[in-house]
Amino acid sequence: DCERCQCHSDDKRTAILYTLLSQNLNHSRGSRSPAHQRCLCHQRRTVCLRTPHVTCQAASNVLVKTINFMKNLPSFHLLPREDQLLLLDSCWVPLFLLGLVQEMVTFEVMETPAPSMLKKILLDGQSKREEPERMQPTLAAVQRLQCCLNTFWSLDLSPKEYAYLKGAILFNPDVPGLRASLYIESLQREAQRALQEVLQPLHPKDQGRFARILLITSTLKSIPPTLITDLFFRPVIGNADIVELIAEMLYEITGGQLAP
């Protein structure tokens, strides 16, 4: 739900300027609804990291630990290489997010500086040969992400719970195209069974904890990879493919940081 649109705020000059400039965009880009053109709703505004150097460094550290987790699983390396890559492509985001939770990585965002947007409007039609600017994450998308992380923090998982939950996430037999899906399903059941066995002595009175953990884990899968890439890694890797970089690190690099 969008908050009150800036178009109806007290700062009429900004809204008027945007409307006038958008008229030029309307002629050059074809017909679009006036509401879409003029909407500057708070939730739809684009954001970026407030401290990108610090946050991207922390995110890179978490990604390296995530890759090392996969490297240290013999059962993962027994899978066909094609299945490994499919699981990697499907599961790296929830595994990375779980790593953010475990490492207690917090971050703040700020609204994307207005001059860049104004510059894009003013130069529209003059820079058609240039590569278009990359879309920034929206405030609403980042808030959904932070909500997922906060919900996980409320669970206060133990190290063993994290370890077995990561295994249950990684070995997902529902990923399309797997050759060894039955074996992967057995690995997931084994990880889930181990998680249940850990929960019994740690939380004997909380019978619903296992189901609650799995339910909250499913929310991590709803976070789009593009959001995670653009927010945490695009400032570091530029236009490189994040999955290709992760695969290279998994199979060829023994450790270290993401390089610019």
PyMOL commands that set and color helices and strands:
alter all, ss='L'
color gray80, all
select helices_A, chain A and resi 6-8+12-29+34-38+42-44+52-71+74-77+81-102+114-122+139-155+159-170+181-202+209-220+225-237+242-252
alter helices_A, ss='H'
color red, helices_A
select strands_A, chain A and resi 47-49+109-111
alter strands_A, ss='S'
color yellow, strands_A
deselect
rebuild
show_as cartoon
